Amino acid sequence: MTTTDHTTSKQMTDDEIEVQAGINYDALNILEERLEQVSAMLMIIHGNGELSGWSKGVQDNYLWACSTMVEQAKEMADKINLSTVR
């Protein structure tokens, strides 16, 4: 159900809309970026199947980077509050 405040016809700013909607768009953008990045990285090794051909150090760093991106995505998801205050 949508409620309208008829006491004012003031245009809301983007920040006010974000606060009212309870959405953290910065966190949402970062979440989308991290998921795209880790998806691309995993597609590289999935498509080529060549991770085992890399040195142990490169393998560790590559998987560490993927893991870090997933953890950052989880943190951003926790910051996104899609519920509205009623």
SEZA-829322 format. One line per field, with one value per residue (C-alpha): residue in one letter; y negated, x, z negated; residue number from 1. Coordinates in Angstrom, 1 decimal. Layout:
N
residu	(a / ...)
Y	(Y / ...)
X	(X / ...)
Z	(Z / ...)
num	(NUM / ...)
***
This chain:
86
residu	(m / t / t / t / d / h / t / t / s / k / q / m / t / d / d / e / i / e / v / q / a / g / i / n / y / d / a / l / n / i / l / e / e / r / l / e / q / v / s / a / m / l / m / i / i / h / g / n / g / e / l / s / g / w / s / k / g / v / q / d / n / y / l / w / a / c / s / t / m / v / e / q / a / k / e / m / a / d / k / i / n / l / s / t / v / r)
Y	(0.0 / -3.4 / -6.4 / -10.0 / -13.0 / -15.7 / -18.3 / -19.2 / -19.0 / -19.2 / -17.1 / -14.6 / -14.4 / -11.2 / -10.9 / -11.4 / -8.7 / -6.4 / -7.0 / -6.6 / -3.4 / -2.1 / -1.1 / -1.7 / -2.2 / -2.5 / 0.9 / 2.3 / 1.0 / 2.4 / 5.8 / 5.9 / 5.0 / 7.7 / 10.3 / 9.4 / 9.5 / 12.8 / 14.3 / 13.3 / 14.6 / 18.0 / 18.2 / 17.9 / 21.0 / 22.9 / 22.3 / 23.1 / 25.6 / 24.5 / 23.5 / 26.6 / 25.5 / 22.3 / 22.2 / 22.8 / 19.1 / 17.9 / 20.5 / 19.3 / 15.6 / 16.2 / 18.1 / 15.6 / 12.8 / 14.7 / 15.4 / 11.8 / 10.6 / 13.0 / 11.9 / 8.2 / 9.0 / 10.6 / 7.5 / 5.3 / 7.5 / 7.1 / 3.4 / 3.3 / 2.8 / 3.3 / 2.9 / -0.4 / -2.1 / -2.3)
X	(0.0 / 1.4 / 0.7 / 0.9 / 1.5 / -0.9 / 0.5 / 3.3 / 4.1 / 7.8 / 9.9 / 12.0 / 15.7 / 17.4 / 18.8 / 15.4 / 13.9 / 16.8 / 16.2 / 12.4 / 12.8 / 15.4 / 17.7 / 21.4 / 22.2 / 26.0 / 26.0 / 23.8 / 26.2 / 29.2 / 27.4 / 26.6 / 30.2 / 31.8 / 29.4 / 30.2 / 33.9 / 34.0 / 31.7 / 34.1 / 37.1 / 35.4 / 34.3 / 38.0 / 39.0 / 35.8 / 36.0 / 39.7 / 40.0 / 43.6 / 43.8 / 45.9 / 48.5 / 49.3 / 51.9 / 50.7 / 51.2 / 49.1 / 46.4 / 46.3 / 46.2 / 43.5 / 41.2 / 41.9 / 40.8 / 37.6 / 37.0 / 37.6 / 35.1 / 32.5 / 33.0 / 32.7 / 29.5 / 28.1 / 29.0 / 27.3 / 24.2 / 24.0 / 24.1 / 21.2 / 18.0 / 15.0 / 12.3 / 10.5 / 9.6 / 5.9)
Z	(0.0 / 1.0 / -1.2 / 0.0 / -2.2 / -0.9 / -3.3 / -0.9 / 2.8 / 2.2 / 4.6 / 2.7 / 3.3 / 4.3 / 0.7 / -0.8 / 1.4 / 0.5 / -3.2 / -2.9 / -0.9 / -3.2 / -0.4 / -0.5 / 3.1 / 2.6 / 1.0 / 3.7 / 6.4 / 4.7 / 4.3 / 8.0 / 8.9 / 6.6 / 7.9 / 11.5 / 10.8 / 9.0 / 11.6 / 14.4 / 12.4 / 11.8 / 15.5 / 16.5 / 14.5 / 15.2 / 19.0 / 19.3 / 16.4 / 16.1 / 12.5 / 11.7 / 14.3 / 12.4 / 9.6 / 6.1 / 5.1 / 8.1 / 7.3 / 3.7 / 4.6 / 7.3 / 5.0 / 2.1 / 4.4 / 5.3 / 1.6 / 0.7 / 3.3 / 2.1 / -1.5 / -0.4 / 1.5 / -1.7 / -3.7 / -1.2 / -1.2 / -5.0 / -4.6 / -2.1 / -4.1 / -1.7 / -4.4 / -4.7 / -7.9 / -8.4)
num	(1 / 2 / 3 / 4 / 5 / 6 / 7 / 8 / 9 / 10 / 11 / 12 / 13 / 14 / 15 / 16 / 17 / 18 / 19 / 20 / 21 / 22 / 23 / 24 / 25 / 26 / 27 / 28 / 29 / 30 / 31 / 32 / 33 / 34 / 35 / 36 / 37 / 38 / 39 / 40 / 41 / 42 / 43 / 44 / 45 / 46 / 47 / 48 / 49 / 50 / 51 / 52 / 53 / 54 / 55 / 56 / 57 / 58 / 59 / 60 / 61 / 62 / 63 / 64 / 65 / 66 / 67 / 68 / 69 / 70 / 71 / 72 / 73 / 74 / 75 / 76 / 77 / 78 / 79 / 80 / 81 / 82 / 83 / 84 / 85 / 86)
***
